Structures are given as structure tokens and as C-alpha cells.
Amino acid sequence: MLYFNLNPIFKARRIDKPYTFLVKAGIAPHTATKIITNKMHVMRLNHIEIICRALYCEPNDLLAFKQDPNHFIPENHPLVKLTPTNDNLDWQEQLKTMPLDKLKQISKILDQTDNQE
């Protein structure tokens, strides 16, 4: 079953008030509440675009997949790629205790990424 999974993105972007963020981005308050509480089952394309622009992501980043026991999907099905992982997206906390040489390596990687765009 597909569902909207924005919490990891909010966490990675250090967005402490997702509701306020969505409303400021242009999502109606009622819709923002439904998105935050995972009660959103249908979303308009323009809402997806607004959210993707605001979070600097793509639509696949907004969706997650959970296997439905009543509808088996094989492991090699493309939907399985949307199964959430336990990636640690709290990189700011990791940076606080990272040795300086590692921070320099990360800075070089970020510089390379900026130059590619």
C-alpha cells in the first residue's frame, strides 16, 4: 500500500513545524493537517508540486510503500524500492561529533556537488 511519508524529509530538512511550513508553502490549512496526520489518501498534482518545490525533492521522495498482506508483490517489483529504510537523516547531530578531517572531506564533496549543477 502506498502512503505519504513526509516526516523523514521534514527531519532531514530540520523543519520543526511541518504544518506551518506546508501552509507557508501554499497548502491549505485543512489539507496540511491531513498530510501531517497521514489521513491524506488523494493529493492533487499541484499540491505534490508545491511540496516538492518547497522541500527540494521529487514525488518519489514523498511516497512510501508497505506490503499489504492481502496483495502480494514480489521482492523485485519496483514498488518495493519505496519501502522506507532506517537511514539516519539527523546529519546535523552527526556533524557535532565528527572529526575535523571528516568534515573537510564532506565540505569537498559538497563543493563538487555545487560545481556539477
Secondary structure, DSSP 8 states (H G I E B T S, - for coil): -EEE--HHHHHHTT-S-HHHHHHHHT--HHHHHHHHTT------HHHHHHHHHHHT--HHHHEEE--BTTB---TTSGGGGGS-------HHHHHHTS-HHHHHHHHHHHHHHHHH-
